[in-house]
Amino acid sequence: SYQELPAGMVILNPSPHFVKLEVLGPPTLLSLLDPGRLTLKLDLTGVNVGQASFKITPGMFAVPRQTSIIRISPSQIVLDIDRIVTRNVPVRLNVKGKVAKGYTITAIRVDPVQVPVTGPSTFVSRVLQVNTEPLKVGGATTTINGSVNLVNPGEKVKMAAQVVQASVTLQEIIADRQFRNVPIDVRDSNFKYKIEPTHATVTLRGPELKLSAISLKGAVFVDADGVTPGWHNLPVQIALPNGVDL
């Protein structure tokens, strides 16, 4: 048994729970030996971080007179001692999948943003972040909110929390699209007309999906209502769907 381990300390390596003794003596006395009463009590008072070595000697066992211990295995026990520490570690949201075409992720948030991690300093120092289980966003078109479990970051390490609240914010991708050689129509003319130039180049800005579906046929025009015969300089106008800018 291991006794009096200082508070805040921990044994890292697998420590043996038994030793093997070979005892020499009269058969009658040997038959009376009870291994359960030969417990080896190791006093760990005052051990520090690092290795602590204990030599196992015959004098540590209470055996009857006229008997002697001739062999002990193992004859030495080496313990790796470490200090228990706690450190706040950032949480990383594991986002899995691709959002719907035409959308993009603009923000990823978790609450809390850090979780306390406790364990031997050797192991805690290796933990750079705590990952979550995958949050699926495949095909998403709106913001996703939900609870996500944390993944234990390593051996001998414990987390103060097991679940975080996650949020993935999406928005439509805003893009520009240029339309070349768009015919310019003349609206509401009471006369025959000739127009120069006959075509325009138009650049629009708006959601990528909406731009890909736009047709400008008949959308670019000049208004000839009330215009008399002769040459006139008229402003080119365009009829745009909602959510799209010129």
VEXVEXMI-951279 format. One line per 5 residues: their letters; for each residue x, y, z of N, C-alpha, C. Coordinates in Angstrom, 1 decimal, decimal comma. Layout:
a> X/Y/Z/X/Y/Z/X/Y/Z | ... $
end
This chain:
syqel> 0,8/-1,2/0,0/0,0/0,0/0,0/0,9/1,2/0,0 | 0,3/2,3/-0,7/1,1/3,6/-0,7/0,3/4,6/0,2 | 1,1/5,1/1,1/0,4/6,0/2,1/1,1/7,3/2,2 | 0,3/8,3/2,6/0,7/9,7/2,9/1,2/10,4/1,7 | 0,6/10,1/0,5/1,0/10,9/-0,7/0,5/12,3/-0,4 $
pagmv> 1,4/13,3/-0,6/1,1/14,7/-0,3/-0,1/15,2/-1,1 | -0,9/16,0/-0,5/-2,1/16,6/-1,2/-1,7/17,3/-2,5 | -2,4/17,1/-3,6/-2,1/17,7/-4,8/-1,1/17,0/-5,7 | -0,6/15,8/-5,2/0,3/15,0/-5,9/-0,4/13,8/-6,5 | 0,3/13,2/-7,5/-0,3/12,0/-8,1/0,8/11,1/-8,6 $
ilnps> 0,6/9,7/-8,6/1,6/8,8/-9,1/1,2/8,5/-10,6 | 2,2/8,7/-11,5/1,9/8,6/-12,9/2,1/7,2/-13,4 | 3,2/6,6/-13,1/3,5/5,3/-13,7/2,7/4,2/-13,0 | 2,4/3,1/-13,8/1,8/2,0/-13,2/2,6/1,4/-12,0 | 2,2/1,5/-10,8/3,0/1,1/-9,7/2,5/-0,3/-9,3 $
phfvk> 3,5/-1,2/-8,9/3,1/-2,6/-8,6/2,3/-2,7/-7,3 | 1,3/-3,6/-7,3/0,5/-3,8/-6,1/0,9/-5,0/-5,3 | 1,9/-5,7/-5,8/2,4/-6,9/-5,1/3,9/-7,0/-5,3 | 4,5/-7,6/-4,3/5,9/-8,0/-4,4/5,9/-9,5/-4,1 | 6,9/-10,2/-4,7/7,1/-11,6/-4,5/8,2/-11,9/-3,5 $
levlg> 7,9/-12,6/-2,4/8,9/-13,0/-1,4/9,2/-14,5/-1,5 | 10,5/-14,8/-1,3/10,9/-16,1/-1,1/11,4/-16,2/0,4 | 10,8/-17,1/1,2/11,1/-17,2/2,6/11,7/-18,5/2,9 | 12,8/-18,5/3,7/13,5/-19,8/4,1/13,2/-20,0/5,6 | 12,8/-21,3/5,9/12,6/-21,6/7,3/11,9/-23,0/7,4 $
pptll> 11,7/-23,4/8,6/11,1/-24,7/8,9/9,7/-24,8/8,2 | 9,4/-25,9/7,6/8,1/-26,1/6,9/6,9/-25,7/7,8 | 6,9/-26,1/9,1/5,8/-25,8/9,9/5,5/-24,3/10,0 | 6,6/-23,5/10,2/6,5/-22,0/10,3/6,0/-21,4/9,0 | 6,6/-22,0/7,9/6,2/-21,4/6,6/4,8/-21,6/6,3 $
slldp> 4,2/-22,8/6,8/2,8/-23,0/6,5/1,9/-22,1/7,2 | 2,4/-21,4/8,3/1,6/-20,5/9,0/1,7/-19,1/8,5 | 2,5/-18,9/7,5/2,7/-17,5/6,9/1,4/-17,1/6,1 | 0,9/-16,0/6,4/-0,3/-15,4/5,7/0,2/-14,2/4,9 | 0,2/-14,3/3,5/0,6/-13,2/2,7/-0,2/-11,9/3,0 $
grltl> -1,5/-12,1/3,4/-2,3/-10,9/3,6/-1,9/-10,1/4,8 | -1,0/-10,7/5,7/-0,6/-10,0/6,8/0,9/-9,4/6,6 | 1,4/-9,5/5,4/2,7/-9,0/5,2/2,7/-7,8/4,3 | 1,6/-7,0/4,5/1,5/-5,8/3,6/2,7/-4,9/3,7 | 3,2/-4,5/2,6/4,4/-3,5/2,5/3,8/-2,1/2,5 $
kldlt> 4,0/-1,3/3,5/3,5/0,0/3,5/4,6/1,0/3,2 | 4,4/1,6/2,0/5,4/2,6/1,6/5,0/4,0/2,0 | 5,8/4,7/2,8/5,4/6,1/3,3/5,9/7,1/2,2 | 5,0/7,8/1,6/5,3/8,7/0,6/5,4/10,2/1,1 | 5,5/10,3/2,4/5,6/11,7/3,0/6,8/12,4/2,4 $
gvnvg> 6,5/13,6/1,9/7,6/14,5/1,5/8,1/14,3/0,1 | 7,5/13,4/-0,7/8,0/13,2/-2,1/7,7/14,4/-2,9 | 8,5/14,7/-3,9/8,4/15,9/-4,7/8,2/15,4/-6,2 | 7,9/16,4/-7,0/7,7/16,1/-8,5/9,0/15,5/-9,0 | 8,8/14,4/-9,7/10,0/13,7/-10,3/9,9/12,2/-9,9 $
qasfk> 11,0/11,5/-9,9/11,1/10,1/-9,5/11,4/10,0/-8,1 | 10,7/9,1/-7,4/10,9/8,7/-6,1/11,3/7,2/-6,0 | 12,4/6,8/-5,5/12,9/5,5/-5,5/12,8/4,9/-4,1 | 12,3/3,7/-4,0/12,2/3,0/-2,7/12,8/1,6/-2,8 | 13,9/1,3/-2,0/14,5/0,0/-1,9/13,7/-0,9/-1,0 $
itpgm> 13,4/-2,1/-1,4/12,6/-3,0/-0,6/13,6/-3,9/0,1 | 13,5/-3,9/1,4/14,5/-4,7/2,2/13,7/-5,7/3,1 | 14,3/-6,8/3,5/13,7/-7,8/4,3/13,1/-7,2/5,6 | 13,8/-6,2/6,1/13,3/-5,6/7,4/11,9/-5,0/7,3 | 11,4/-4,8/6,1/10,1/-4,2/6,0/8,9/-5,1/6,2 $
favpr> 9,3/-6,5/6,4/8,2/-7,5/6,5/8,3/-8,2/7,8 | 7,2/-8,4/8,5/7,2/-9,1/9,8/7,0/-10,6/9,5 | 8,1/-11,3/9,5/8,0/-12,7/9,3/8,4/-13,4/10,7 | 8,0/-14,6/10,9/8,3/-15,3/12,2/9,8/-15,5/12,4 | 10,2/-15,6/13,7/11,5/-16,0/14,0/11,8/-17,3/13,4 $
qtsii> 13,1/-17,5/13,2/13,6/-18,8/12,6/13,3/-18,9/11,1 | 12,7/-17,7/10,5/12,5/-17,7/9,1/13,2/-16,4/8,6 | 13,6/-16,4/7,3/14,3/-15,3/6,7/13,9/-15,1/5,3 | 13,9/-13,9/4,9/13,5/-13,6/3,5/14,8/-13,6/2,7 | 14,9/-14,5/1,7/16,1/-14,6/0,9/16,0/-13,9/-0,5 $
risps> 14,8/-13,6/-0,9/14,7/-12,9/-2,2/13,4/-12,1/-2,2 | 13,5/-10,9/-2,8/12,4/-10,0/-3,0/12,3/-9,5/-4,4 | 11,2/-9,6/-5,1/11,0/-9,2/-6,5/9,7/-8,4/-6,6 | 9,8/-7,1/-7,0/11,0/-6,4/-7,3/11,6/-5,9/-6,0 | 13,0/-5,7/-6,1/13,7/-5,2/-4,9/13,7/-3,7/-4,8 $
qivld> 13,2/-3,0/-5,8/13,2/-1,6/-5,8/11,9/-1,1/-6,6 | 11,3/-0,1/-6,0/10,1/0,5/-6,7/10,4/2,0/-7,0 | 10,2/2,3/-8,2/10,4/3,7/-8,7/9,1/4,3/-9,1 | 8,7/5,4/-8,5/7,5/6,1/-8,8/7,7/7,4/-9,5 | 6,9/7,7/-10,5/6,9/9,0/-11,1/5,9/9,9/-10,5 $
idriv> 6,3/10,9/-9,8/5,4/11,8/-9,1/5,2/13,1/-9,8 | 3,9/13,5/-9,9/3,6/14,8/-10,6/2,6/15,5/-9,8 | 2,5/16,8/-10,1/1,6/17,7/-9,3/0,3/17,9/-10,2 | -0,8/17,9/-9,5/-2,1/18,1/-10,1/-2,3/19,6/-10,3 | -2,6/20,0/-11,6/-2,8/21,4/-11,9/-4,1/21,6/-12,7 $
trnvp> -4,5/22,8/-12,7/-5,7/23,2/-13,5/-5,4/24,4/-14,4 | -5,8/24,3/-15,6/-5,5/25,4/-16,6/-6,7/25,6/-17,5 | -7,0/26,8/-17,8/-8,1/27,1/-18,8/-7,5/26,9/-20,2 | -8,3/26,2/-21,0/-7,9/25,8/-22,4/-9,0/26,3/-23,3 | -8,6/26,9/-24,5/-9,6/27,3/-25,4/-10,4/26,1/-26,0 $
vrlnv> -11,7/26,4/-26,4/-12,5/25,4/-27,0/-12,6/25,6/-28,5 | -12,4/24,6/-29,3/-12,5/24,7/-30,8/-13,7/23,9/-31,2 | -14,5/24,6/-32,0/-15,7/23,9/-32,5/-15,4/23,2/-33,8 | -15,7/21,9/-33,8/-15,4/21,0/-35,0/-16,6/21,1/-35,9 | -16,5/21,9/-37,0/-17,6/22,1/-38,0/-17,4/21,1/-39,1 $
kgkva> -18,5/20,3/-39,3/-18,4/19,2/-40,3/-19,4/19,5/-41,5 | -18,9/19,4/-42,7/-19,8/19,5/-43,9/-19,6/20,9/-44,5 | -20,3/21,0/-45,7/-20,3/22,3/-46,4/-21,7/22,9/-46,4 | -21,7/24,2/-46,2/-23,0/24,8/-46,2/-23,5/24,9/-47,7 | -24,8/25,2/-47,8/-25,4/25,2/-49,1/-24,7/26,2/-50,1 $
kgyti> -24,8/25,9/-51,4/-24,1/26,7/-52,4/-24,7/28,1/-52,3 | -23,8/29,1/-52,4/-24,2/30,5/-52,4/-24,2/31,1/-51,0 | -23,8/30,2/-50,0/-23,7/30,7/-48,6/-22,3/30,5/-48,0 | -22,0/31,3/-47,0/-20,7/31,2/-46,4/-20,8/31,3/-44,9 | -19,9/30,8/-44,1/-19,9/30,9/-42,7/-19,2/32,2/-42,4 $
tairv> -19,9/33,1/-41,6/-19,3/34,4/-41,2/-18,8/34,5/-39,8 | -19,3/33,6/-38,9/-18,9/33,6/-37,5/-19,1/32,2/-36,9 | -18,2/31,8/-36,0/-18,3/30,6/-35,3/-18,1/31,0/-33,8 | -19,0/30,6/-33,0/-19,0/31,0/-31,5/-19,2/29,8/-30,7 | -18,5/29,7/-29,5/-18,8/28,7/-28,5/-18,9/29,4/-27,1 $
dpvqv> -19,7/28,8/-26,3/-19,9/29,4/-24,9/-19,9/28,2/-23,9 | -19,0/28,1/-23,0/-17,9/29,1/-22,8/-16,8/28,9/-23,9 | -15,9/29,9/-24,0/-14,8/29,9/-25,0/-13,6/29,1/-24,4 | -13,6/28,9/-23,1/-12,5/28,2/-22,5/-13,1/27,2/-21,4 | -12,5/26,1/-21,2/-12,9/25,2/-20,1/-11,7/24,9/-19,2 $
pvtgp> -11,9/24,7/-17,9/-10,8/24,3/-17,0/-10,5/22,8/-17,2 | -9,2/22,6/-17,4/-8,7/21,2/-17,5/-7,8/20,9/-16,3 | -8,0/19,7/-15,7/-7,3/19,4/-14,5/-6,6/18,0/-14,7 | -5,4/17,9/-14,2/-4,7/16,6/-14,3/-3,2/16,8/-14,0 | -2,4/15,8/-14,1/-1,0/15,9/-13,9/-0,4/17,0/-14,8 $
stfvs> 0,5/17,8/-14,3/1,1/18,9/-15,1/1,7/18,5/-16,4 | 2,3/17,3/-16,4/2,9/16,7/-17,6/1,9/16,6/-18,7 | 0,7/16,1/-18,4/-0,4/15,9/-19,4/-1,1/17,2/-19,7 | -1,4/18,0/-18,7/-2,1/19,3/-18,9/-1,4/20,2/-19,8 | 0,0/20,2/-19,7/0,8/21,1/-20,5/0,7/20,8/-22,0 $
rvlqv> 0,3/19,6/-22,3/0,3/19,2/-23,7/-1,1/19,5/-24,3 | -2,0/19,9/-23,5/-3,4/20,2/-24,0/-3,4/21,6/-24,5 | -3,4/21,8/-25,8/-3,5/23,2/-26,4/-4,9/23,7/-26,6 | -5,8/22,7/-26,8/-7,2/23,1/-27,0/-8,1/21,9/-26,8 | -9,4/22,2/-26,5/-10,3/21,1/-26,4/-11,3/21,1/-27,6 $
ntepl> -11,4/20,0/-28,3/-12,3/20,0/-29,5/-13,7/19,5/-29,1 | -14,6/19,9/-29,9/-16,0/19,4/-29,7/-16,2/18,3/-30,6 | -17,3/17,5/-30,4/-17,8/16,6/-31,3/-18,3/17,3/-32,6 | -18,3/16,7/-33,8/-18,7/17,4/-35,0/-20,1/18,0/-34,9 | -20,2/19,3/-35,3/-21,5/20,0/-35,5/-21,7/20,0/-37,0 $
kvgga> -22,7/19,3/-37,5/-23,0/19,2/-38,9/-23,7/20,4/-39,5 | -23,1/20,9/-40,6/-23,6/22,1/-41,2/-23,9/21,9/-42,7 | -23,9/20,6/-43,1/-24,0/20,3/-44,5/-25,4/20,8/-45,1 | -25,3/21,6/-46,1/-26,5/22,1/-46,8/-27,2/23,2/-46,1 | -26,6/23,7/-45,0/-27,3/24,7/-44,2/-27,5/26,1/-44,9 $
tttin> -28,6/26,8/-44,7/-28,8/28,1/-45,3/-29,1/29,1/-44,2 | -29,2/28,7/-43,0/-29,5/29,6/-41,9/-28,6/29,3/-40,7 | -28,5/30,2/-39,7/-27,7/30,1/-38,6/-28,0/28,8/-37,8 | -27,0/28,1/-37,3/-27,2/26,9/-36,6/-26,8/27,1/-35,1 | -27,7/26,8/-34,2/-27,4/26,8/-32,8/-27,7/25,5/-32,1 $
gsvnl> -26,9/25,2/-31,1/-27,1/23,9/-30,4/-26,1/23,6/-29,4 | -26,3/22,5/-28,6/-25,4/22,0/-27,6/-24,5/21,0/-28,3 | -23,2/21,0/-27,9/-22,2/20,1/-28,5/-21,4/19,5/-27,4 | -21,1/18,2/-27,4/-20,3/17,6/-26,4/-18,8/17,9/-26,7 | -18,1/18,0/-25,6/-16,6/18,1/-25,7/-15,9/16,8/-25,7 $
vnpge> -14,8/16,7/-26,4/-14,0/15,5/-26,5/-12,9/15,6/-25,5 | -12,8/14,5/-24,7/-11,7/14,6/-23,7/-10,4/14,7/-24,3 | -9,5/15,6/-23,9/-8,3/15,9/-24,7/-7,1/14,9/-24,4 | -7,3/14,0/-23,5/-6,1/13,1/-23,3/-6,2/12,3/-22,1 | -5,3/11,4/-21,9/-5,2/10,5/-20,8/-5,0/11,2/-19,5 $
kvkma> -5,6/10,8/-18,5/-5,4/11,3/-17,1/-5,9/12,8/-17,0 | -6,6/13,3/-17,9/-7,0/14,7/-17,9/-8,6/14,7/-17,7 | -9,0/15,6/-16,9/-10,5/15,8/-16,7/-10,9/17,2/-17,0 | -12,1/17,4/-17,6/-12,6/18,7/-17,9/-13,7/19,1/-16,9 | -13,7/20,4/-16,6/-14,8/20,9/-15,7/-16,1/21,0/-16,4 $
aqvvq> -16,2/20,9/-17,7/-17,5/21,0/-18,4/-17,5/19,9/-19,5 | -18,6/19,4/-19,8/-18,7/18,3/-20,8/-19,5/18,8/-22,1 | -20,2/19,9/-22,0/-21,0/20,4/-23,1/-20,8/21,9/-23,2 | -20,8/22,4/-24,5/-20,8/23,9/-24,7/-21,9/24,2/-25,7 | -22,3/25,5/-25,7/-23,3/26,0/-26,6/-22,6/26,5/-27,8 $
asvtl> -23,0/26,1/-29,0/-22,3/26,5/-30,2/-23,3/27,2/-31,2 | -22,7/28,1/-32,0/-23,4/28,9/-32,9/-22,6/29,1/-34,2 | -23,2/28,8/-35,3/-22,5/29,0/-36,6/-23,4/29,9/-37,5 | -22,9/31,1/-37,7/-23,7/32,1/-38,5/-23,4/32,1/-39,9 | -24,4/32,1/-40,8/-24,3/32,0/-42,2/-24,9/33,3/-42,9 $
qeiia> -24,4/33,6/-44,0/-25,0/34,6/-44,8/-24,8/34,3/-46,3 | -25,6/34,9/-47,1/-25,4/34,7/-48,6/-24,1/35,3/-49,1 | -23,5/34,7/-50,0/-22,3/35,3/-50,6/-22,7/36,4/-51,5 | -22,1/37,6/-51,3/-22,3/38,8/-52,1/-21,2/38,8/-53,2 | -21,7/39,0/-54,4/-20,7/39,0/-55,5/-21,1/40,0/-56,6 $
drqfr> -20,2/40,3/-57,5/-20,5/41,1/-58,7/-20,6/40,3/-59,9 | -21,5/40,7/-60,8/-21,6/40,0/-62,1/-21,8/41,1/-63,2 | -21,0/40,9/-64,2/-21,1/41,9/-65,4/-21,9/41,3/-66,5 | -22,8/42,0/-67,1/-23,6/41,6/-68,2/-23,2/42,5/-69,4 | -22,7/41,9/-70,5/-22,2/42,6/-71,6/-23,2/42,5/-72,8 $
nvpid> -23,2/43,6/-73,6/-24,1/43,6/-74,8/-25,5/43,4/-74,5 | -26,0/44,1/-73,4/-27,4/44,0/-73,1/-28,2/45,0/-74,0 | -29,2/44,6/-74,8/-29,9/45,5/-75,6/-30,6/46,6/-74,8 | -30,6/47,8/-75,4/-31,3/48,9/-74,8/-32,6/49,1/-75,5 | -33,7/48,9/-74,8/-35,0/49,1/-75,3/-35,5/50,6/-75,2 $
vrdsn> -36,4/50,9/-76,1/-37,1/52,2/-76,0/-38,5/52,0/-75,7 | -38,9/52,6/-74,6/-40,3/52,4/-74,1/-41,2/53,7/-74,3 | -42,4/53,4/-74,7/-43,5/54,4/-74,8/-43,1/55,5/-75,9 | -42,6/55,1/-77,0/-42,3/56,0/-78,1/-43,5/56,0/-79,0 | -44,0/57,2/-79,5/-45,0/57,3/-80,4/-44,5/57,4/-81,9 $
fkyki> -43,2/57,3/-82,0/-42,6/57,5/-83,3/-41,6/56,4/-83,6 | -41,3/56,3/-84,9/-40,1/55,4/-85,2/-38,9/56,0/-84,6 | -37,9/55,2/-84,3/-36,7/55,7/-83,6/-35,5/55,0/-84,0 | -34,4/55,6/-83,8/-33,1/55,0/-83,9/-32,3/55,4/-82,6 | -31,6/54,4/-82,0/-31,0/54,6/-80,8/-29,5/54,3/-80,9 $
eptha> -28,7/55,2/-80,3/-27,3/55,0/-80,2/-26,8/55,3/-78,8 | -26,0/54,4/-78,2/-25,7/53,1/-78,7/-26,8/52,1/-78,5 | -26,7/51,0/-79,1/-27,9/50,0/-79,0/-27,7/49,0/-77,8 | -26,5/48,9/-77,3/-26,3/48,0/-76,2/-25,5/48,6/-75,0 | -25,7/48,0/-73,9/-25,0/48,6/-72,7/-24,3/47,4/-71,9 $
tvtlr> -23,3/47,8/-71,1/-22,7/46,8/-70,2/-23,1/47,2/-68,8 | -23,6/46,2/-68,1/-24,2/46,5/-66,8/-23,5/45,6/-65,8 | -23,1/46,2/-64,6/-22,5/45,4/-63,5/-23,4/45,5/-62,3 | -23,8/44,3/-61,8/-24,7/44,2/-60,7/-24,0/43,6/-59,5 | -24,5/44,0/-58,3/-23,9/43,4/-57,0/-25,1/42,9/-56,2 $
gpelk> -24,9/41,7/-55,7/-26,0/41,1/-54,9/-25,7/39,7/-54,5 | -26,6/38,9/-53,9/-26,4/37,5/-53,6/-26,0/36,7/-54,8 | -25,0/35,9/-54,6/-24,5/35,1/-55,7/-25,5/34,2/-56,4 | -26,4/33,6/-55,6/-27,4/32,7/-56,2/-28,4/33,6/-57,0 | -28,8/34,7/-56,5/-29,8/35,6/-57,2/-29,2/36,1/-58,5 $
lsais> -27,9/36,5/-58,5/-27,2/37,0/-59,7/-27,1/35,9/-60,8 | -26,9/34,7/-60,4/-26,8/33,6/-61,4/-28,1/33,4/-62,1 | -29,2/33,8/-61,5/-30,5/33,5/-62,1/-31,1/34,7/-62,8 | -30,4/35,8/-62,8/-31,0/37,0/-63,4/-30,8/37,0/-64,9 | -31,9/37,5/-65,6/-31,8/37,8/-67,0/-32,2/39,2/-67,2 $
lkgav> -31,4/40,0/-67,9/-31,7/41,4/-68,1/-32,4/41,7/-69,4 | -33,0/40,7/-70,0/-33,8/40,9/-71,2/-34,9/41,8/-71,0 | -34,9/42,9/-71,7/-36,0/44,0/-71,5/-35,8/44,8/-70,3 | -34,8/44,6/-69,5/-34,6/45,3/-68,2/-33,9/46,7/-68,4 | -33,1/46,8/-69,5/-32,4/48,1/-69,7/-33,1/48,9/-70,8 $
fvdad> -33,4/50,2/-70,5/-34,3/50,9/-71,4/-34,1/52,4/-71,2 | -34,6/53,1/-72,2/-34,8/54,6/-72,1/-36,3/54,9/-72,2 | -36,8/55,9/-71,5/-38,2/56,2/-71,5/-38,5/57,3/-72,5 | -39,2/57,0/-73,6/-39,4/58,0/-74,7/-40,8/58,7/-74,6 | -41,5/58,5/-73,5/-42,8/59,0/-73,3/-42,8/60,5/-73,4 $
gvtpg> -43,6/61,1/-74,4/-43,6/62,6/-74,5/-42,5/63,2/-75,3 | -41,6/62,3/-75,8/-40,4/62,8/-76,5/-40,8/63,1/-78,0 | -40,6/64,3/-78,5/-40,9/64,8/-79,8/-39,8/64,3/-80,8 | -40,2/64,4/-82,1/-39,2/64,0/-83,1/-37,9/64,9/-83,0 | -36,8/64,3/-83,2/-35,5/64,9/-83,1/-34,5/64,1/-82,3 $
whnlp> -33,3/64,6/-82,1/-32,3/63,9/-81,3/-32,4/64,3/-79,9 | -32,4/63,3/-79,0/-32,5/63,6/-77,5/-31,5/62,7/-76,8 | -31,0/63,3/-75,8/-30,1/62,6/-74,8/-31,0/62,1/-73,7 | -31,2/60,8/-73,6/-32,1/60,3/-72,5/-31,3/59,4/-71,6 | -31,6/59,4/-70,3/-30,9/58,5/-69,4/-31,2/57,1/-69,5 $
vqial> -30,2/56,2/-69,5/-30,4/54,8/-69,5/-30,9/54,3/-68,1 | -32,0/53,6/-68,1/-32,6/53,1/-66,9/-32,5/51,5/-66,8 | -32,7/51,0/-65,6/-32,7/49,5/-65,5/-33,7/49,1/-64,4 | -34,4/48,1/-64,7/-35,4/47,6/-63,7/-34,7/46,4/-63,0 | -34,4/46,5/-61,7/-33,7/45,5/-61,0/-34,6/44,8/-60,0 $
pngvd> -34,4/43,5/-59,8/-35,1/42,8/-58,7/-34,7/43,3/-57,3 | -35,5/43,0/-56,3/-35,1/43,4/-55,0/-33,8/42,7/-54,5 | -33,0/43,4/-53,7/-31,8/42,8/-53,2/-30,6/42,8/-54,1 | -30,8/43,5/-55,2/-29,7/43,6/-56,2/-29,4/45,1/-56,5 | -28,1/45,5/-56,5/-27,8/46,9/-56,7/-27,0/47,0/-58,0 $
l> -27,1/48,2/-58,6/-26,4/48,5/-59,8/-25,0/48,9/-59,5 $
end
